[in-house]
Structures are given as structure tokens and as C-alpha cells.
Amino acid sequence: MGSVLLGIFFVFAVVNVKPAEASTGINQEINFQGRLLTPSGATVPDGYYNIEFKIYQDGNGQSANDSTGSPTGSLKWTEDYLNYNSQGVEVVNGFLSVELGSINPFGSSINWNQSTLWLSMNVAGTGTLCGTFSAVALMVKCYQCNL
């Protein structure tokens, strides 16, 4: 009796196997998360903040000798999250999360195979923070290779 039930289960399992389905397209946005602190190390007040993100190619990531606070290198992409457009970035306990590319798609302006990319973030005009930006862009690079 046990072998008959096992056989019935096996036939049922084989007959009901569905082929794997892949979703179309690849998400071309990059999730960015961070924490905003005051100069004394306390979290900033909860609320919505105007934040501008930029991606630069080449350069050293340091601020150029001008009033913009932009790093050296050539600007490749900009995205603004502004309160007056109801697109300000919500900050709770100092934490923020945005989908870069959701307002201004990356398109083909960025060479994701470039080894030197810098992401800058300017919060409400208080100054620009820069960091390297290479490993997180891997999914965009793969999409452009049509993998």
C-alpha cells in the first residue's frame, strides 16, 4: 500500500510541474539608503528633505575649487528630490531610502564599465558628500550587456 501511495504521489508531482517563468525586464533603478546626522552626531529631525544626487565620471571625488561643491570629473547624471514637487525624501530617525533613477532615468549617459564613478549627495544645499559608486551599479551594467 505504501509503494502505491508513493507512486501516486510521484505521478501527481510530475504531472503538476510547471515550467519556470521569468519576469520581463530588469529594474534599472538603484536603491540608495543612508543616514543623516547633524555635525554633533545627532540624527536630523524627521521630515521631508530636498536632496540632489549626481553621478560624476573620473576625477578624484574631491570638491572642485568653486562654489558649487561639485567633485572634479564630468557630470553624467542628476536627480532632484524636491518638496515643492511632492518628491522630497522622507527621513525617519535619520534614515532615508530612495530609488535612484526613478525621477530621471539613467539612460545611456553613464558608462557603467568606467572604473571611476562618484555619487554625490547634496542635502538642502548644505554641502556635497561624495563616495565611490561602482559595485552597486553592477545590475545596470549587466542589463546593458543584454545578459
Buried (B, 14 or more C-beta within 10 A) or exposed (E): EEEEEEEEEEEEEEEEEEEEEEEEEEEBBBEBEBEBEEEEEEBBEEEBBBBBBBBBBBBEBEBBEEEEBBBBBEBBBEBBBBBEEEBBBEBEEBEBEBEBBBBEEBEEEBEBEBEBBBBBBBBBEEEBBBEEBBEBBEBBBEBBEEE
